[in-house]
């Protein structure tokens, strides 16, 4: 994690902390998309992906299916 993001997480300034929250959400979305794509390339079913993400097959497919 980069130093600016790390310091934002522990900042006493809500503006800085909230910007860090947004950055973390974006990073999490990018990591999730990359890992779902990798799972699909490896033949994982939408059921398996949904289980791993803690969501239904339908929710995983709706969000990441193409």
PDB file of N, CA, C and O in Angstrom:
ATOM      1  N   UNK A   1       0.855  -1.169   0.000  1.00  0.00           N
ATOM      2  CA  UNK A   1       0.000   0.000   0.000  1.00  0.00           C
ATOM      3  C   UNK A   1       0.901   1.232   0.000  1.00  0.00           C
ATOM      4  O   UNK A   1       1.908   1.273   0.707  1.00  0.00           O
ATOM      5  N   UNK A   2       0.538   2.221  -0.786  1.00  0.00           N
ATOM      6  CA  UNK A   2       1.417   3.384  -0.835  1.00  0.00           C
ATOM      7  C   UNK A   2       1.301   4.223   0.431  1.00  0.00           C
ATOM      8  O   UNK A   2       0.300   4.161   1.145  1.00  0.00           O
ATOM      9  N   UNK A   3       2.336   5.005   0.697  1.00  0.00           N
ATOM     10  CA  UNK A   3       2.437   5.746   1.957  1.00  0.00           C
ATOM     11  C   UNK A   3       1.308   6.753   2.118  1.00  0.00           C
ATOM     12  O   UNK A   3       0.797   6.935   3.223  1.00  0.00           O
ATOM     13  N   UNK A   4       0.909   7.414   1.025  1.00  0.00           N
ATOM     14  CA  UNK A   4      -0.150   8.413   1.107  1.00  0.00           C
ATOM     15  C   UNK A   4      -1.475   7.762   1.502  1.00  0.00           C
ATOM     16  O   UNK A   4      -2.206   8.304   2.330  1.00  0.00           O
ATOM     17  N   UNK A   5      -1.786   6.619   0.924  1.00  0.00           N
ATOM     18  CA  UNK A   5      -3.013   5.911   1.274  1.00  0.00           C
ATOM     19  C   UNK A   5      -2.956   5.441   2.718  1.00  0.00           C
ATOM     20  O   UNK A   5      -3.930   5.565   3.460  1.00  0.00           O
ATOM     21  N   UNK A   6      -1.821   4.905   3.107  1.00  0.00           N
ATOM     22  CA  UNK A   6      -1.644   4.417   4.472  1.00  0.00           C
ATOM     23  C   UNK A   6      -1.825   5.537   5.481  1.00  0.00           C
ATOM     24  O   UNK A   6      -2.488   5.343   6.500  1.00  0.00           O
ATOM     25  N   UNK A   7      -1.255   6.695   5.223  1.00  0.00           N
ATOM     26  CA  UNK A   7      -1.404   7.806   6.163  1.00  0.00           C
ATOM     27  C   UNK A   7      -2.833   8.334   6.171  1.00  0.00           C
ATOM     28  O   UNK A   7      -3.301   8.836   7.193  1.00  0.00           O
ATOM     29  N   UNK A   8      -3.529   8.226   5.043  1.00  0.00           N
ATOM     30  CA  UNK A   8      -4.918   8.661   4.981  1.00  0.00           C
ATOM     31  C   UNK A   8      -5.824   7.823   5.849  1.00  0.00           C
ATOM     32  O   UNK A   8      -6.809   8.323   6.392  1.00  0.00           O
ATOM     33  N   UNK A   9      -5.501   6.555   5.983  1.00  0.00           N
ATOM     34  CA  UNK A   9      -6.321   5.644   6.776  1.00  0.00           C
ATOM     35  C   UNK A   9      -6.284   6.021   8.253  1.00  0.00           C
ATOM     36  O   UNK A   9      -7.280   5.867   8.961  1.00  0.00           O
ATOM     37  N   UNK A  10      -5.150   6.509   8.715  1.00  0.00           N
ATOM     38  CA  UNK A  10      -5.001   6.829  10.135  1.00  0.00           C
ATOM     39  C   UNK A  10      -5.109   8.329  10.430  1.00  0.00           C
ATOM     40  O   UNK A  10      -4.901   8.756  11.566  1.00  0.00           O
ATOM     41  N   UNK A  11      -5.429   9.112   9.423  1.00  0.00           N
ATOM     42  CA  UNK A  11      -5.492  10.568   9.592  1.00  0.00           C
ATOM     43  C   UNK A  11      -6.626  10.984  10.525  1.00  0.00           C
ATOM     44  O   UNK A  11      -7.680  10.350  10.571  1.00  0.00           O
ATOM     45  N   UNK A  12      -6.384  12.062  11.265  1.00  0.00           N
ATOM     46  CA  UNK A  12      -7.436  12.660  12.091  1.00  0.00           C
ATOM     47  C   UNK A  12      -8.324  13.591  11.275  1.00  0.00           C
ATOM     48  O   UNK A  12      -9.364  14.041  11.756  1.00  0.00           O
ATOM     49  N   UNK A  13      -7.920  13.879  10.048  1.00  0.00           N
ATOM     50  CA  UNK A  13      -8.680  14.765   9.158  1.00  0.00           C
ATOM     51  C   UNK A  13      -9.689  13.919   8.386  1.00  0.00           C
ATOM     52  O   UNK A  13      -9.293  13.085   7.572  1.00  0.00           O
ATOM     53  N   UNK A  14     -10.981  14.118   8.624  1.00  0.00           N
ATOM     54  CA  UNK A  14     -11.986  13.314   7.926  1.00  0.00           C
ATOM     55  C   UNK A  14     -11.899  13.411   6.403  1.00  0.00           C
ATOM     56  O   UNK A  14     -12.153  12.425   5.711  1.00  0.00           O
ATOM     57  N   UNK A  15     -11.549  14.567   5.876  1.00  0.00           N
ATOM     58  CA  UNK A  15     -11.437  14.710   4.424  1.00  0.00           C
ATOM     59  C   UNK A  15     -10.360  13.781   3.878  1.00  0.00           C
ATOM     60  O   UNK A  15     -10.553  13.140   2.845  1.00  0.00           O
ATOM     61  N   UNK A  16      -9.246  13.709   4.560  1.00  0.00           N
ATOM     62  CA  UNK A  16      -8.151  12.829   4.148  1.00  0.00           C
ATOM     63  C   UNK A  16      -8.575  11.370   4.313  1.00  0.00           C
ATOM     64  O   UNK A  16      -8.350  10.548   3.424  1.00  0.00           O
ATOM     65  N   UNK A  17      -9.176  11.059   5.429  1.00  0.00           N
ATOM     66  CA  UNK A  17      -9.620   9.692   5.690  1.00  0.00           C
ATOM     67  C   UNK A  17     -10.667   9.217   4.696  1.00  0.00           C
ATOM     68  O   UNK A  17     -10.620   8.073   4.245  1.00  0.00           O
ATOM     69  N   UNK A  18     -11.607  10.081   4.352  1.00  0.00           N
ATOM     70  CA  UNK A  18     -12.651   9.699   3.405  1.00  0.00           C
ATOM     71  C   UNK A  18     -12.101   9.525   1.994  1.00  0.00           C
ATOM     72  O   UNK A  18     -12.567   8.662   1.251  1.00  0.00           O
ATOM     73  N   UNK A  19     -11.116  10.333   1.621  1.00  0.00           N
ATOM     74  CA  UNK A  19     -10.458  10.122   0.319  1.00  0.00           C
ATOM     75  C   UNK A  19      -9.754   8.775   0.298  1.00  0.00           C
ATOM     76  O   UNK A  19      -9.719   8.104  -0.734  1.00  0.00           O
ATOM     77  N   UNK A  20      -9.192   8.378   1.435  1.00  0.00           N
ATOM     78  CA  UNK A  20      -8.546   7.072   1.532  1.00  0.00           C
ATOM     79  C   UNK A  20      -9.579   5.951   1.380  1.00  0.00           C
ATOM     80  O   UNK A  20      -9.291   4.928   0.759  1.00  0.00           O
ATOM     81  N   UNK A  21     -10.763   6.134   1.934  1.00  0.00           N
ATOM     82  CA  UNK A  21     -11.834   5.149   1.794  1.00  0.00           C
ATOM     83  C   UNK A  21     -12.177   4.962   0.316  1.00  0.00           C
ATOM     84  O   UNK A  21     -12.303   3.832  -0.156  1.00  0.00           O
ATOM     85  N   UNK A  22     -12.325   6.058  -0.403  1.00  0.00           N
ATOM     86  CA  UNK A  22     -12.640   5.988  -1.836  1.00  0.00           C
ATOM     87  C   UNK A  22     -11.525   5.259  -2.587  1.00  0.00           C
ATOM     88  O   UNK A  22     -11.795   4.410  -3.437  1.00  0.00           O
ATOM     89  N   UNK A  23     -10.291   5.590  -2.273  1.00  0.00           N
ATOM     90  CA  UNK A  23      -9.155   4.937  -2.936  1.00  0.00           C
ATOM     91  C   UNK A  23      -9.130   3.441  -2.633  1.00  0.00           C
ATOM     92  O   UNK A  23      -8.848   2.637  -3.521  1.00  0.00           O
ATOM     93  N   UNK A  24      -9.421   3.063  -1.398  1.00  0.00           N
ATOM     94  CA  UNK A  24      -9.457   1.645  -1.032  1.00  0.00           C
ATOM     95  C   UNK A  24     -10.575   0.909  -1.761  1.00  0.00           C
ATOM     96  O   UNK A  24     -10.384  -0.222  -2.207  1.00  0.00           O
ATOM     97  N   UNK A  25     -11.742   1.543  -1.886  1.00  0.00           N
ATOM     98  CA  UNK A  25     -12.848   0.918  -2.626  1.00  0.00           C
ATOM     99  C   UNK A  25     -12.448   0.670  -4.076  1.00  0.00           C
ATOM    100  O   UNK A  25     -12.688  -0.406  -4.623  1.00  0.00           O
ATOM    101  N   UNK A  26     -11.839   1.674  -4.685  1.00  0.00           N
ATOM    102  CA  UNK A  26     -11.401   1.513  -6.081  1.00  0.00           C
ATOM    103  C   UNK A  26     -10.390   0.390  -6.212  1.00  0.00           C
ATOM    104  O   UNK A  26     -10.470  -0.416  -7.139  1.00  0.00           O
ATOM    105  N   UNK A  27      -9.443   0.331  -5.297  1.00  0.00           N
ATOM    106  CA  UNK A  27      -8.442  -0.727  -5.326  1.00  0.00           C
ATOM    107  C   UNK A  27      -9.093  -2.097  -5.138  1.00  0.00           C
ATOM    108  O   UNK A  27      -8.755  -3.046  -5.846  1.00  0.00           O
ATOM    109  N   UNK A  28     -10.013  -2.202  -4.197  1.00  0.00           N
ATOM    110  CA  UNK A  28     -10.700  -3.474  -3.963  1.00  0.00           C
ATOM    111  C   UNK A  28     -11.477  -3.914  -5.201  1.00  0.00           C
ATOM    112  O   UNK A  28     -11.473  -5.096  -5.542  1.00  0.00           O
ATOM    113  N   UNK A  29     -12.137  -2.987  -5.871  1.00  0.00           N
ATOM    114  CA  UNK A  29     -12.885  -3.306  -7.086  1.00  0.00           C
ATOM    115  C   UNK A  29     -11.941  -3.806  -8.187  1.00  0.00           C
ATOM    116  O   UNK A  29     -12.268  -4.751  -8.906  1.00  0.00           O
ATOM    117  N   UNK A  30     -10.784  -3.175  -8.314  1.00  0.00           N
ATOM    118  CA  UNK A  30      -9.817  -3.586  -9.325  1.00  0.00           C
ATOM    119  C   UNK A  30      -9.280  -4.983  -9.032  1.00  0.00           C
ATOM    120  O   UNK A  30      -9.164  -5.810  -9.936  1.00  0.00           O
ATOM    121  N   UNK A  31      -8.953  -5.242  -7.771  1.00  0.00           N
ATOM    122  CA  UNK A  31      -8.440  -6.561  -7.380  1.00  0.00           C
ATOM    123  C   UNK A  31      -9.517  -7.622  -7.599  1.00  0.00           C
ATOM    124  O   UNK A  31      -9.229  -8.701  -8.118  1.00  0.00           O
ATOM    125  N   UNK A  32     -10.751  -7.322  -7.207  1.00  0.00           N
ATOM    126  CA  UNK A  32     -11.842  -8.275  -7.390  1.00  0.00           C
ATOM    127  C   UNK A  32     -12.038  -8.602  -8.865  1.00  0.00           C
ATOM    128  O   UNK A  32     -12.143  -9.773  -9.230  1.00  0.00           O
ATOM    129  N   UNK A  33     -12.088  -7.592  -9.706  1.00  0.00           N
ATOM    130  CA  UNK A  33     -12.287  -7.815 -11.143  1.00  0.00           C
ATOM    131  C   UNK A  33     -11.156  -8.654 -11.731  1.00  0.00           C
ATOM    132  O   UNK A  33     -11.404  -9.558 -12.529  1.00  0.00           O
ATOM    133  N   UNK A  34      -9.943  -8.364 -11.350  1.00  0.00           N
ATOM    134  CA  UNK A  34      -8.797  -9.115 -11.863  1.00  0.00           C
ATOM    135  C   UNK A  34      -8.854 -10.574 -11.417  1.00  0.00           C
ATOM    136  O   UNK A  34      -8.552 -11.473 -12.201  1.00  0.00           O
ATOM    137  N   UNK A  35      -9.239 -10.813 -10.168  1.00  0.00           N
ATOM    138  CA  UNK A  35      -9.275 -12.181  -9.658  1.00  0.00           C
ATOM    139  C   UNK A  35     -10.456 -12.969 -10.233  1.00  0.00           C
ATOM    140  O   UNK A  35     -10.343 -14.171 -10.469  1.00  0.00           O
ATOM    141  N   UNK A  36     -11.574 -12.303 -10.456  1.00  0.00           N
ATOM    142  CA  UNK A  36     -12.701 -12.980 -11.099  1.00  0.00           C
ATOM    143  C   UNK A  36     -12.320 -13.355 -12.526  1.00  0.00           C
ATOM    144  O   UNK A  36     -12.614 -14.464 -12.972  1.00  0.00           O
ATOM    145  N   UNK A  37     -11.679 -12.456 -13.237  1.00  0.00           N
ATOM    146  CA  UNK A  37     -11.235 -12.763 -14.603  1.00  0.00           C
ATOM    147  C   UNK A  37     -10.271 -13.946 -14.601  1.00  0.00           C
ATOM    148  O   UNK A  37     -10.355 -14.819 -15.465  1.00  0.00           O
ATOM    149  N   UNK A  38      -9.365 -13.975 -13.640  1.00  0.00           N
ATOM    150  CA  UNK A  38      -8.414 -15.081 -13.528  1.00  0.00           C
ATOM    151  C   UNK A  38      -9.155 -16.391 -13.231  1.00  0.00           C
ATOM    152  O   UNK A  38      -8.851 -17.426 -13.824  1.00  0.00           O
ATOM    153  N   UNK A  39     -10.108 -16.342 -12.329  1.00  0.00           N
ATOM    154  CA  UNK A  39     -10.882 -17.536 -11.994  1.00  0.00           C
ATOM    155  C   UNK A  39     -11.629 -18.053 -13.229  1.00  0.00           C
ATOM    156  O   UNK A  39     -11.657 -19.258 -13.480  1.00  0.00           O
ATOM    157  N   UNK A  40     -12.222 -17.153 -13.987  1.00  0.00           N
ATOM    158  CA  UNK A  40     -12.941 -17.569 -15.205  1.00  0.00           C
ATOM    159  C   UNK A  40     -11.978 -18.192 -16.215  1.00  0.00           C
ATOM    160  O   UNK A  40     -12.304 -19.200 -16.842  1.00  0.00           O
ATOM    161  N   UNK A  41     -10.793 -17.596 -16.376  1.00  0.00           N
ATOM    162  CA  UNK A  41      -9.792 -18.171 -17.294  1.00  0.00           C
ATOM    163  C   UNK A  41      -9.389 -19.575 -16.866  1.00  0.00           C
ATOM    164  O   UNK A  41      -9.050 -20.415 -17.699  1.00  0.00           O
ATOM    165  N   UNK A  42      -9.427 -19.822 -15.564  1.00  0.00           N
ATOM    166  CA  UNK A  42      -9.062 -21.139 -15.031  1.00  0.00           C
ATOM    167  C   UNK A  42     -10.258 -22.096 -14.966  1.00  0.00           C
ATOM    168  O   UNK A  42     -10.145 -23.208 -14.450  1.00  0.00           O
ATOM    169  N   UNK A  43     -11.386 -21.658 -15.487  1.00  0.00           N
ATOM    170  CA  UNK A  43     -12.540 -22.537 -15.576  1.00  0.00           C
ATOM    171  C   UNK A  43     -13.477 -22.556 -14.389  1.00  0.00           C
ATOM    172  O   UNK A  43     -14.347 -23.424 -14.310  1.00  0.00           O
ATOM    173  N   UNK A  44     -13.327 -21.636 -13.476  1.00  0.00           N
ATOM    174  CA  UNK A  44     -14.232 -21.590 -12.325  1.00  0.00           C
ATOM    175  C   UNK A  44     -15.651 -21.274 -12.805  1.00  0.00           C
ATOM    176  O   UNK A  44     -15.844 -20.516 -13.755  1.00  0.00           O
ATOM    177  N   UNK A  45     -16.626 -21.863 -12.140  1.00  0.00           N
ATOM    178  CA  UNK A  45     -18.029 -21.563 -12.424  1.00  0.00           C
ATOM    179  C   UNK A  45     -18.436 -20.288 -11.680  1.00  0.00           C
ATOM    180  O   UNK A  45     -17.745 -19.824 -10.772  1.00  0.00           O
ATOM    181  N   UNK A  46     -19.572 -19.743 -12.092  1.00  0.00           N
ATOM    182  CA  UNK A  46     -20.093 -18.569 -11.383  1.00  0.00           C
ATOM    183  C   UNK A  46     -20.508 -18.945  -9.965  1.00  0.00           C
ATOM    184  O   UNK A  46     -20.455 -18.111  -9.061  1.00  0.00           O
ATOM    185  N   UNK A  47     -20.921 -20.197  -9.766  1.00  0.00           N
ATOM    186  CA  UNK A  47     -21.231 -20.660  -8.400  1.00  0.00           C
ATOM    187  C   UNK A  47     -19.990 -20.598  -7.516  1.00  0.00           C
ATOM    188  O   UNK A  47     -20.050 -20.110  -6.387  1.00  0.00           O
ATOM    189  N   UNK A  48     -18.865 -21.095  -8.032  1.00  0.00           N
ATOM    190  CA  UNK A  48     -17.620 -21.079  -7.250  1.00  0.00           C
ATOM    191  C   UNK A  48     -17.178 -19.649  -6.947  1.00  0.00           C
ATOM    192  O   UNK A  48     -16.770 -19.339  -5.828  1.00  0.00           O
ATOM    193  N   UNK A  49     -17.264 -18.791  -7.946  1.00  0.00           N
ATOM    194  CA  UNK A  49     -16.852 -17.397  -7.756  1.00  0.00           C
ATOM    195  C   UNK A  49     -17.763 -16.713  -6.739  1.00  0.00           C
ATOM    196  O   UNK A  49     -17.287 -16.022  -5.838  1.00  0.00           O
ATOM    197  N   UNK A  50     -19.065 -16.906  -6.883  1.00  0.00           N
ATOM    198  CA  UNK A  50     -20.003 -16.322  -5.923  1.00  0.00           C
ATOM    199  C   UNK A  50     -19.729 -16.792  -4.508  1.00  0.00           C
ATOM    200  O   UNK A  50     -19.738 -15.998  -3.567  1.00  0.00           O
ATOM    201  N   UNK A  51     -19.484 -18.096  -4.359  1.00  0.00           N
ATOM    202  CA  UNK A  51     -19.166 -18.636  -3.033  1.00  0.00           C
ATOM    203  C   UNK A  51     -17.923 -17.976  -2.452  1.00  0.00           C
ATOM    204  O   UNK A  51     -17.902 -17.594  -1.281  1.00  0.00           O
ATOM    205  N   UNK A  52     -16.888 -17.845  -3.275  1.00  0.00           N
ATOM    206  CA  UNK A  52     -15.630 -17.255  -2.804  1.00  0.00           C
ATOM    207  C   UNK A  52     -15.807 -15.787  -2.415  1.00  0.00           C
ATOM    208  O   UNK A  52     -15.139 -15.298  -1.503  1.00  0.00           O
ATOM    209  N   UNK A  53     -16.701 -15.091  -3.104  1.00  0.00           N
ATOM    210  CA  UNK A  53     -16.943 -13.671  -2.812  1.00  0.00           C
ATOM    211  C   UNK A  53     -18.021 -13.467  -1.752  1.00  0.00           C
ATOM    212  O   UNK A  53     -18.228 -12.346  -1.287  1.00  0.00           O
ATOM    213  N   UNK A  54     -18.703 -14.533  -1.370  1.00  0.00           N
ATOM    214  CA  UNK A  54     -19.768 -14.407  -0.370  1.00  0.00           C
ATOM    215  C   UNK A  54     -21.040 -13.808  -0.934  1.00  0.00           C
ATOM    216  O   UNK A  54     -21.805 -13.166  -0.214  1.00  0.00           O
ATOM    217  N   UNK A  55     -21.270 -14.022  -2.240  1.00  0.00           N
ATOM    218  CA  UNK A  55     -22.479 -13.528  -2.897  1.00  0.00           C
ATOM    219  C   UNK A  55     -23.077 -14.670  -3.715  1.00  0.00           C
ATOM    220  O   UNK A  55     -22.471 -15.733  -3.845  1.00  0.00           O
ATOM    221  N   UNK A  56     -24.255 -14.444  -4.259  1.00  0.00           N
ATOM    222  CA  UNK A  56     -24.880 -15.464  -5.089  1.00  0.00           C
ATOM    223  C   UNK A  56     -24.181 -15.553  -6.453  1.00  0.00           C
ATOM    224  O   UNK A  56     -23.455 -14.648  -6.866  1.00  0.00           O
ATOM    225  N   UNK A  57     -24.427 -16.665  -7.124  1.00  0.00           N
ATOM    226  CA  UNK A  57     -23.933 -16.838  -8.493  1.00  0.00           C
ATOM    227  C   UNK A  57     -24.452 -15.707  -9.370  1.00  0.00           C
ATOM    228  O   UNK A  57     -23.719 -15.138 -10.178  1.00  0.00           O
ATOM    229  N   UNK A  58     -25.734 -15.394  -9.195  1.00  0.00           N
ATOM    230  CA  UNK A  58     -26.348 -14.351 -10.005  1.00  0.00           C
ATOM    231  C   UNK A  58     -25.701 -12.992  -9.778  1.00  0.00           C
ATOM    232  O   UNK A  58     -25.468 -12.242 -10.726  1.00  0.00           O
ATOM    233  N   UNK A  59     -25.410 -12.677  -8.521  1.00  0.00           N
ATOM    234  CA  UNK A  59     -24.790 -11.386  -8.214  1.00  0.00           C
ATOM    235  C   UNK A  59     -23.387 -11.292  -8.811  1.00  0.00           C
ATOM    236  O   UNK A  59     -23.001 -10.255  -9.352  1.00  0.00           O
ATOM    237  N   UNK A  60     -22.628 -12.387  -8.707  1.00  0.00           N
ATOM    238  CA  UNK A  60     -21.273 -12.396  -9.281  1.00  0.00           C
ATOM    239  C   UNK A  60     -21.331 -12.234 -10.789  1.00  0.00           C
ATOM    240  O   UNK A  60     -20.560 -11.470 -11.370  1.00  0.00           O
ATOM    241  N   UNK A  61     -22.249 -12.957 -11.422  1.00  0.00           N
ATOM    242  CA  UNK A  61     -22.362 -12.879 -12.876  1.00  0.00           C
ATOM    243  C   UNK A  61     -22.846 -11.504 -13.321  1.00  0.00           C
ATOM    244  O   UNK A  61     -22.352 -10.956 -14.307  1.00  0.00           O
ATOM    245  N   UNK A  62     -23.798 -10.958 -12.602  1.00  0.00           N
ATOM    246  CA  UNK A  62     -24.331  -9.625 -12.955  1.00  0.00           C
ATOM    247  C   UNK A  62     -23.225  -8.575 -12.896  1.00  0.00           C
ATOM    248  O   UNK A  62     -23.148  -7.694 -13.752  1.00  0.00           O
ATOM    249  N   UNK A  63     -22.378  -8.677 -11.886  1.00  0.00           N
ATOM    250  CA  UNK A  63     -21.327  -7.677 -11.706  1.00  0.00           C
ATOM    251  C   UNK A  63     -20.150  -7.884 -12.659  1.00  0.00           C
ATOM    252  O   UNK A  63     -19.569  -6.914 -13.146  1.00  0.00           O
ATOM    253  N   UNK A  64     -19.793  -9.155 -12.929  1.00  0.00           N
ATOM    254  CA  UNK A  64     -18.559  -9.412 -13.663  1.00  0.00           C
ATOM    255  C   UNK A  64     -18.749 -10.130 -14.990  1.00  0.00           C
ATOM    256  O   UNK A  64     -17.804 -10.220 -15.774  1.00  0.00           O
ATOM    257  N   UNK A  65     -19.953 -10.647 -15.265  1.00  0.00           N
ATOM    258  CA  UNK A  65     -20.184 -11.371 -16.498  1.00  0.00           C
ATOM    259  C   UNK A  65     -20.172 -10.446 -17.698  1.00  0.00           C
ATOM    260  O   UNK A  65     -20.550  -9.277 -17.614  1.00  0.00           O
ATOM    261  N   UNK A  66     -19.733 -10.995 -18.809  1.00  0.00           N
ATOM    262  CA  UNK A  66     -19.680 -10.166 -20.019  1.00  0.00           C
ATOM    263  C   UNK A  66     -20.394 -10.893 -21.136  1.00  0.00           C
ATOM    264  O   UNK A  66     -20.475 -10.381 -22.253  1.00  0.00           O
TER     265      UNK A  66
END
